[in-house]
Amino acid sequence: MATESRSSTLSGVERTARILQAVEAAGSSNLAEIARRTNLNEATVLRYLNSLSSLGFIERVEPATYRLGWEIFRLGQRTLSTQVPRAAIRPAMESLVTEFNETVNFAIVRQRAIVIVDVVESSRAVKKISFVGQSDPWHASALGKSILATMPDLEWRAVLEEAGLRRLTEHTITSLNKMEVEIAATRERGYAVDDEEVDDELTCIAAAIPTSDGKPAQSALSISFVTHRLTPGRVEDAGHKITAAAKEIALRLN
């Protein structure tokens, strides 16, 4: 009996995880679609959805449409916050915001994704809005490109072949050959530039946090500028400043 009970519990955990993953993958989905994605019957899925909804892990947005609930977001935020070495990174981030008055982001590599884990916002009315838990594209964001540039060529190519080079704006780099030129330029400068490649009217400059053992970086720092506020020479100045800030953070972390 104990073995049967344990097996049932494990099966329930697996079903719960599959349902949450199916809802997350779709953004929002109806009962029939979730059942199809999880290979479970609709009655079983509905029972789990009702339980998860009562706990806040699932939210019913229409009579038959579901999305992830606030409790998932809260737990995710808390998990990320416990992994952020704020004492080491916040002084540099706040110094950059004081100097440029533009939003500064700190991101880490998690499960082959670039995830923003800390943000210090500009005080301006018009600014880049970033949020903790947001994922940035490898090929288009300054954060992603700065980390790719620390990898051996075979490794960054493999990352991009897996992630893809989807066009986000008319400026997005969508070929590996052009990305090779971009990586070389990033390595030479010491910092990466997103020239309206993710969003129109947004230019970002980022530097990877150097590692003590010379291995590819696992984190990076960026400044998000509203493009029309950039003056001649501002990108280069910000690039030098953010590179220095990244080195400062590396010293604090190590």
C-alpha positions as CSV (number, residue, x, y, z in Angstrom):
1,M,0.0,0.0,0.0
2,A,2.8,2.4,0.9
3,T,4.5,1.8,-2.5
4,E,1.2,2.4,-4.3
5,S,0.6,5.6,-2.4
6,R,4.2,6.8,-3.2
7,S,3.7,6.0,-6.8
8,S,0.4,7.9,-6.9
9,T,2.0,11.0,-5.3
10,L,4.9,11.0,-7.7
11,S,2.4,10.6,-10.6
12,G,0.5,13.6,-9.3
13,V,3.6,15.8,-9.0
14,E,4.6,14.9,-12.6
15,R,1.1,15.7,-13.9
16,T,1.1,19.0,-12.0
17,A,4.5,19.9,-13.6
18,R,3.3,18.9,-17.1
19,I,0.2,21.1,-16.8
20,L,2.1,24.1,-15.6
21,Q,4.7,23.7,-18.4
22,A,1.9,23.4,-21.0
23,V,0.2,26.6,-19.8
24,E,3.6,28.4,-19.7
25,A,4.5,27.3,-23.2
26,A,1.2,28.6,-24.6
27,G,1.0,31.8,-22.6
28,S,-2.7,31.2,-22.1
29,S,-4.6,28.1,-23.2
30,N,-8.0,26.4,-23.1
31,L,-8.7,23.1,-21.4
32,A,-8.7,21.0,-24.6
33,E,-5.3,22.4,-25.7
34,I,-3.7,21.8,-22.3
35,A,-5.1,18.2,-22.3
36,R,-3.6,17.7,-25.8
37,R,-0.2,19.1,-24.8
38,T,0.0,17.0,-21.6
39,N,-1.5,13.8,-23.1
40,L,-4.0,13.7,-20.2
41,N,-7.8,13.5,-20.4
42,E,-9.8,16.7,-20.0
43,A,-11.5,15.6,-16.7
44,T,-8.1,15.0,-15.1
45,V,-6.7,18.3,-16.4
46,L,-9.7,20.2,-15.1
47,R,-9.3,18.7,-11.7
48,Y,-5.7,19.8,-11.5
49,L,-6.5,23.2,-12.9
50,N,-9.1,23.8,-10.3
51,S,-6.7,22.8,-7.5
52,L,-3.9,25.0,-8.9
53,S,-6.3,27.9,-9.4
54,S,-7.4,27.7,-5.7
55,L,-3.7,27.9,-4.7
56,G,-2.9,30.8,-7.0
57,F,-0.6,28.9,-9.4
58,I,-3.1,29.1,-12.3
59,E,-5.4,32.0,-13.2
60,R,-8.7,31.5,-15.1
61,V,-8.9,34.6,-17.4
62,E,-12.0,33.5,-19.2
63,P,-14.5,30.8,-18.6
64,A,-12.3,28.2,-20.4
65,T,-8.9,29.9,-20.7
66,Y,-6.0,29.6,-18.3
67,R,-2.6,31.2,-17.7
68,L,0.0,31.1,-15.0
69,G,-1.0,32.7,-11.7
70,W,0.6,35.3,-9.5
71,E,1.9,32.7,-7.1
72,I,4.2,31.4,-9.8
73,F,5.6,34.9,-10.4
74,R,6.0,35.5,-6.7
75,L,8.0,32.3,-6.2
76,G,10.1,33.0,-9.3
77,Q,10.9,36.5,-8.1
78,R,11.9,35.2,-4.7
79,T,14.1,32.5,-6.2
80,L,15.9,34.9,-8.4
81,S,16.4,37.4,-5.5
82,T,18.1,34.8,-3.4
83,Q,20.6,34.2,-6.2
84,V,21.5,37.9,-6.8
85,P,24.6,39.1,-5.0
86,R,23.2,42.6,-4.6
87,A,26.0,43.8,-2.2
88,A,28.4,43.2,-5.0
89,I,26.5,44.6,-7.9
90,R,24.2,47.4,-6.7
91,P,26.9,50.0,-6.0
92,A,28.1,49.8,-9.6
93,M,24.6,49.8,-11.0
94,E,23.5,52.8,-8.9
95,S,26.6,54.7,-9.9
96,L,25.8,54.1,-13.6
97,V,22.2,55.3,-13.1
98,T,23.5,58.4,-11.3
99,E,25.8,59.3,-14.1
100,F,23.5,58.5,-17.1
101,N,20.0,58.5,-15.6
102,E,19.1,55.5,-17.8
103,T,17.9,52.1,-16.7
104,V,20.6,49.6,-15.7
105,N,20.1,45.8,-15.8
106,F,22.0,42.9,-14.4
107,A,21.5,39.5,-16.1
108,I,22.7,35.9,-15.6
109,V,22.8,32.8,-17.8
110,R,20.2,30.2,-16.6
111,Q,19.3,27.1,-18.6
112,R,20.7,28.5,-21.8
113,A,18.8,31.8,-21.5
114,I,19.7,35.4,-20.6
115,V,17.6,36.3,-17.5
116,I,17.4,39.7,-16.0
117,V,17.7,39.4,-12.2
118,D,18.2,43.0,-11.0
119,V,17.1,46.4,-12.3
120,V,17.8,50.0,-11.3
121,E,15.5,52.3,-13.1
122,S,16.0,55.8,-14.5
123,S,14.1,58.6,-12.9
124,R,13.0,59.9,-16.3
125,A,9.4,59.7,-17.4
126,V,10.3,58.1,-20.7
127,K,12.6,55.1,-20.1
128,K,13.2,51.5,-20.7
129,I,11.0,49.3,-18.5
130,S,12.7,46.0,-17.5
131,F,11.5,43.5,-15.0
132,V,13.1,40.7,-13.0
133,G,12.7,37.4,-14.7
134,Q,12.6,38.9,-18.2
135,S,14.5,36.9,-20.8
136,D,16.5,38.8,-23.4
137,P,17.4,37.3,-26.9
138,W,21.0,36.1,-27.3
139,H,21.5,37.4,-30.8
140,A,19.9,40.9,-30.5
141,S,20.4,42.1,-27.0
142,A,23.6,43.8,-25.8
143,L,23.5,41.5,-22.7
144,G,23.4,38.4,-24.9
145,K,26.0,39.5,-27.3
146,S,28.4,40.6,-24.5
147,I,28.3,37.1,-23.1
148,L,28.5,35.3,-26.5
149,A,31.7,37.3,-27.2
150,T,33.4,35.6,-24.2
151,M,32.7,32.1,-25.6
152,P,34.8,30.1,-28.1
153,D,33.5,30.5,-31.7
154,L,32.1,26.9,-31.8
155,E,30.2,27.5,-28.5
156,W,28.6,30.8,-29.4
157,R,27.6,29.4,-32.8
158,A,26.0,26.4,-31.2
159,V,24.0,28.7,-28.8
160,L,22.7,30.7,-31.6
161,E,21.9,27.7,-33.8
162,E,19.8,26.4,-30.9
163,A,18.2,29.7,-30.0
164,G,17.7,31.0,-33.5
165,L,18.1,34.6,-34.9
166,R,14.6,35.8,-35.2
167,R,14.1,39.3,-36.7
168,L,12.7,41.7,-34.1
169,T,13.3,45.0,-35.8
170,E,14.7,46.0,-39.2
171,H,18.1,46.3,-37.5
172,T,18.2,42.8,-36.0
173,I,21.2,40.6,-37.1
174,T,19.7,37.4,-38.5
175,S,22.7,35.6,-40.0
176,L,25.6,33.8,-38.4
177,N,28.1,35.4,-40.8
178,K,27.0,38.9,-39.8
179,M,27.0,37.8,-36.2
180,E,30.6,36.7,-36.5
181,V,31.5,40.3,-37.5
182,E,29.5,41.6,-34.6
183,I,31.2,39.3,-32.1
184,A,34.6,40.3,-33.4
185,A,33.7,44.0,-32.9
186,T,32.4,43.3,-29.4
187,R,35.6,41.6,-28.4
188,E,37.7,44.4,-29.8
189,R,35.7,47.1,-28.1
190,G,35.2,45.2,-24.8
191,Y,31.5,45.9,-24.8
192,A,28.4,45.0,-26.8
193,V,25.9,47.3,-28.5
194,D,22.3,46.7,-29.3
195,D,21.5,49.3,-32.0
196,E,17.7,49.2,-31.9
197,E,17.9,45.4,-32.6
198,V,15.4,44.4,-30.0
199,D,13.2,47.5,-29.8
200,D,12.9,50.6,-32.0
201,E,14.2,53.7,-30.3
202,L,16.2,51.7,-27.8
203,T,20.0,51.4,-27.8
204,C,21.7,49.3,-25.1
205,I,25.3,48.9,-24.2
206,A,26.5,45.9,-22.1
207,A,29.6,44.4,-20.7
208,A,30.1,40.8,-19.5
209,I,31.3,40.3,-16.0
210,P,34.8,38.8,-16.3
211,T,35.4,35.4,-14.7
212,S,38.4,34.6,-12.5
213,D,39.2,31.4,-14.4
214,G,38.9,32.8,-17.9
215,K,35.9,30.7,-18.7
216,P,32.9,32.2,-20.6
217,A,31.0,34.8,-18.6
218,Q,27.8,33.8,-16.8
219,S,26.5,37.4,-16.2
220,A,26.5,40.8,-17.7
221,L,25.6,44.5,-17.0
222,S,23.7,46.8,-19.4
223,I,22.5,50.4,-19.8
224,S,19.3,51.0,-21.8
225,F,19.3,54.3,-23.6
226,V,16.3,55.9,-25.4
227,T,18.0,56.4,-28.7
228,H,17.1,60.0,-29.3
229,R,18.8,61.0,-26.1
230,L,22.2,59.7,-27.2
231,T,24.7,62.4,-28.2
232,P,27.9,61.9,-30.3
233,G,30.4,60.0,-28.3
234,R,27.9,58.9,-25.7
235,V,27.9,55.2,-26.7
236,E,31.7,55.0,-26.5
237,D,31.7,56.8,-23.1
238,A,29.0,54.5,-21.8
239,G,30.9,51.5,-23.1
240,H,34.1,52.4,-21.2
241,K,32.1,53.2,-18.1
242,I,30.1,49.9,-18.1
243,T,33.2,47.9,-18.9
244,A,34.9,49.4,-15.8
245,A,31.7,48.7,-13.7
246,A,31.8,45.1,-14.9
247,K,35.4,44.7,-13.8
248,E,34.5,46.3,-10.4
249,I,31.7,43.8,-9.9
250,A,34.0,40.9,-10.9
251,L,36.5,42.1,-8.2
252,R,33.7,42.3,-5.6
253,L,32.4,38.8,-6.5
254,N,35.8,37.2,-6.4
